[in-house]
Amino acid sequence: MTSKNTGATGLAGRYATALFELAEADGQLDQVADDLNSLAAMIRDSDDLHRTIRSPVLSRHEQARAMTAIMEKAGMNDLTTRFVGLVASKRRLFALPDMIDAYQQILAGHRGEATAQVTSTRDLTDGQLTAIKASLKAAVGTDVTVDASVDPGLLGGLIVKVGSRMVDSSLRTKLQQLRLAMKGVG
């Protein structure tokens, strides 16, 4: 499978495609996806880890050693650990979050699924996520994996992005549109 077939492009897409092909050949697609999801959560939740992957001060050896230790401590599989080590040795850790996203998109495409990015003002309940998945499946026509995030600045409502389509029903956007409309009236 090439990046042309998967829609993955750029640096992150090339690395993600290579990882996908290796994971597929080894029958480890789900294990690698689980590891990458855990790693993405760690990067999101840890300012220190976020700084480590973005730091130009740390040498590639220091970054590789730190990432390998983290991966082993977290019990990640060998393929994922070797991949992250390679990324670190090539000084590409800054792109790791994008590589993780690209891998997830390739995997979703392989499974015939779509991925939706849903941003809300607070964490969604399991019932809300189930309802959103059902609505998106009806609209898109395929199973949808929801990547939920929180932005308290929305004030209310949701922003839903599936592929290149986006629906912004957030209160913040509605207020901005009202403000622009009111400027035109006066």
C-alpha positions in Angstrom: 0.0 0.0 0.0 1.5 3.4 -0.9 0.8 6.8 0.4 -0.9 7.5 -2.9 -3.5 4.8 -2.1 -4.0 5.9 1.5 -4.2 9.6 1.0 -1.3 10.1 3.5 1.2 12.7 2.2 4.1 14.7 3.5 6.6 13.6 6.1 4.1 12.3 8.6 2.2 10.4 5.9 5.4 8.7 4.6 6.4 7.5 8.1 2.8 6.5 8.9 2.5 4.5 5.7 5.8 2.7 6.3 4.6 1.8 9.9 1.2 0.7 8.6 2.8 -1.6 6.0 5.1 -3.2 8.6 2.2 -3.6 11.1 0.0 -5.1 8.4 2.7 -7.5 7.3 3.3 -8.6 10.9 -0.5 -8.8 11.7 -0.1 -6.1 14.4 -2.4 -3.3 13.1 -4.5 -3.1 16.2 -1.6 -3.5 18.7 0.3 -0.6 17.0 -2.9 1.5 16.9 -3.5 0.9 20.6 0.2 1.8 21.4 -0.1 5.0 19.3 -3.3 6.0 21.0 -1.7 5.6 24.4 1.4 7.5 23.2 -0.7 10.4 21.8 -2.6 10.6 25.2 0.8 10.7 27.0 2.0 13.5 24.8 -1.2 15.4 25.3 -1.2 14.9 29.1 2.5 15.5 29.8 4.1 18.9 29.3 7.5 17.3 29.9 7.0 14.7 27.2 5.6 17.4 24.8 8.7 19.4 25.4 10.9 16.4 24.9 9.6 15.6 21.5 9.8 19.3 20.4 13.2 20.2 22.1 15.9 21.3 19.7 18.3 21.3 22.7 18.2 17.5 23.3 20.4 15.4 21.1 18.9 12.8 18.9 20.6 10.2 21.2 19.0 11.7 24.3 15.6 11.9 22.7 15.8 8.3 21.4 16.9 7.1 24.9 14.1 9.0 26.6 11.5 7.7 24.2 12.7 4.1 24.3 12.5 4.2 28.1 9.0 5.6 28.0 7.8 3.1 25.5 9.3 0.1 27.4 7.9 1.4 30.7 4.4 1.7 29.1 4.7 -1.9 27.8 4.5 -0.9 24.1 5.2 -3.6 21.5 8.5 -4.0 19.8 7.5 -2.6 16.4 6.0 0.6 17.9 9.1 1.0 20.1 11.5 0.5 17.2 9.5 2.9 15.1 9.6 5.7 17.7 13.3 5.1 18.1 13.8 5.5 14.4 11.8 8.7 14.4 13.9 10.0 17.2 17.2 9.0 15.5 16.1 10.9 12.4 15.3 14.0 14.5 11.6 13.8 13.5 10.0 13.5 16.9 8.4 17.0 16.4 6.2 15.3 13.8 5.2 12.3 15.9 1.7 13.5 16.8 1.0 14.1 13.0 2.4 10.6 12.3 0.1 9.1 14.8 -2.9 10.9 13.3 -1.8 9.8 9.8 -1.5 6.2 10.9 -5.0 6.3 12.5 -6.4 7.8 9.2 -4.7 5.1 7.1 -6.0 2.4 9.4 -9.6 3.8 9.3 -9.4 3.9 5.5 -8.2 0.3 5.4 -11.2 -0.7 7.6 -13.6 1.4 5.6 -14.2 3.7 8.5 -14.2 7.5 8.6 -12.7 9.5 11.5 -14.5 12.5 12.9 -12.9 15.1 15.1 -15.5 16.3 17.6 -14.7 19.3 19.8 -17.0 20.2 22.6 -17.0 22.5 25.7 -16.6 19.5 28.1 -16.0 15.8 28.0 -18.8 13.9 26.3 -20.6 11.0 28.0 -20.6 7.5 26.5 -24.3 8.1 25.6 -23.5 11.3 23.8 -20.6 9.7 21.9 -22.9 6.8 20.9 -25.5 9.3 19.6 -22.9 11.3 17.7 -21.5 8.1 16.1 -25.0 7.0 15.0 -25.8 10.4 13.5 -22.4 10.5 11.7 -22.8 7.0 10.4 -26.2 7.9 9.0 -24.8 11.1 7.4 -21.5 9.6 6.1 -22.7 6.1 5.3 -19.8 4.2 7.0 -18.7 3.5 10.5 -17.2 6.5 12.2 -14.5 6.6 14.8 -14.8 9.7 17.0 -11.7 11.6 18.2 -13.2 13.8 20.9 -11.4 16.8 22.3 -12.4 19.6 24.7 -12.2 23.4 24.1 -14.0 25.4 26.9 -13.7 28.5 24.7 -16.5 27.3 22.5 -19.0 28.3 25.2 -21.5 25.7 23.9 -22.3 23.5 21.0 -20.0 21.3 18.9 -17.5 21.4 16.1 -17.5 18.3 14.0 -15.0 17.6 11.2 -15.1 14.5 9.0 -12.5 14.6 6.3 -12.6 18.0 4.6 -16.2 18.7 5.8 -16.7 20.7 9.0 -19.9 21.7 10.8 -19.3 24.4 13.4 -22.4 24.8 15.6 -20.5 26.3 18.5 -21.9 29.2 20.4 -18.7 31.2 19.9 -19.0 31.0 16.1 -22.7 31.9 16.2 -21.9 35.0 18.4 -19.1 36.0 16.0 -21.5 35.7 13.0 -24.2 37.8 14.9 -21.5 40.4 15.7 -20.6 40.7 12.1 -24.2 40.9 11.0 -24.9 43.6 13.6 -21.9 45.7 12.2 -23.6 45.6 8.8 -26.9 46.9 10.1 -25.6 50.1 11.7 
